[in-house]
């Protein structure tokens, strides 16, 4: 069961990282089009699915260790960063894309998307670094 949960967790994290990186580079593109924005929203939904898979499998893996984890500043920091990235994704980036689609102001999107995607990328890399550091500290 542990191997399955770890595999699902890594799959979810991989999808999430892929979407964050793609989002950042698409944000650097000069101007969005309607088609790009529609596809971008679909891509973000795939990223949300990856995040959900990573969170659910991560929580299931943590259940046997919850007492110790809840006292771990690194684990609590990781949870706060996961929450922060979710806020950026769902309450900043996705609404901005939907607004661009609704108002047809495609030229405005790239700068805002690139900035928030960079913030998200930094958060995700930090989460992975904490995970690796914590894992090495346990062994």
N, C-alpha and C positions, 0 to 999 in steps of 0.2 A: 504493500500500500504506500509506503514511504517513497519508493521509486516512482510510482505512478504520479503521486502528488508533486514530487520534485520535477518530473517531466512536464506536467501540466503547468506548473509554476514558471519553469524556464520558457516554455512555449509562449505563455502569456506575456512574460517580460520581453521576449524577443519581438513579438508582434508590436508591443507598445513602443519599444526603442525604435523599431523600423518606422513606425508611423510618425514618431516625434522627429526623427532625422529627416524623413521625406517632407514633413510639414515645414521644417525650417528651410530646406532648400527650395521648396515651392514658394515660400514666403519671400525668398530673395529674388524671385522672378519679377520682371518689370511690371507686368499688369495682368490681372486676372481676367478671365472671360466668364461668360455664363456657364459654359460647359465645364471649364476647369473648376469653378466654384461648386457646382453640383457634384462633380466627382470628388472634390476635396472633402465635402461634407460626408460623402459615403466612406471615404478613407478614414475620416475621424471616427466614424461609427465602428469601423473595424478595430481601430485603436482602443476605443472604449470597451469593446469585447475582450481584447487582449488584457486590458487593465483589470477588468472584472474577473477574468480567469486567474490572473496573477494574484489578485487580492483574495479571492475565495480559496484557492489552493494554498496560499501562504497562511491564511488564518487556520485552515484545517491542519496544516503541518505544525502550527504553533500551539494548538490545543493542549498537547501533553506537557508543554513547557510554560504554560501561561503565567504561573505564579512568578517564575524567575524573569520571564520576559517583561512583565509589567513593572519590574524594578530596574530594568535595564535602560539607562539613558539613551543608548544607541538605538535600541528597538523603538522606544517612544519617539525619538527623532525621526526614525525611518517612517513610522506611522504618520507623523505630522507632515513629512514631506510628501508622502503618498496622497494625503488629504489635500495638501496645497496644489499638487499637480492636477488632481481631479477638479479643483475649483477653477484653475486656469483653463483647463480643457473644456469644461462644461459651462462655465459662467462667463468666460471671456472670449476664447477662440471660437467656439461653436456659434454663440450669438453674433459675433462679428461677421462670420461667414454668412449666416442667415440674413443679417442686415444688408450686407453687400449684395446678396442675391435679390433681395426684395427691392432695394433702391437703385440697383444697377450702377453703383459707384465702384466699379472694379479697380480703378486706379488707387483707391484709398487702402485697399486690403493688404497689399504686400508688406508695407512697413509695419503695421500693427501685428500681422500674423508672424512675420519674421522675428520681431522683438519678443512676443510672448512664446513663440516656439523655442527661441534661444533660452529663455528663462526655464521653460519646461524641460529642455534638453539638459540644462545644468542640474536641475532637480533630479531627473531620472539617473543621470550619471552619478550624482551624489548618493542616491538610494542604492545603486549597484555597488558603489565603493564601500558604503557602510555594511552592506550584506557580505561582501568579500572579507572585509576587515573583521567583522563579527564571526564569520565562519572560521577564519584562520585563528582567531583568539580562542575559540572553543576547542581547537585541536592541538 
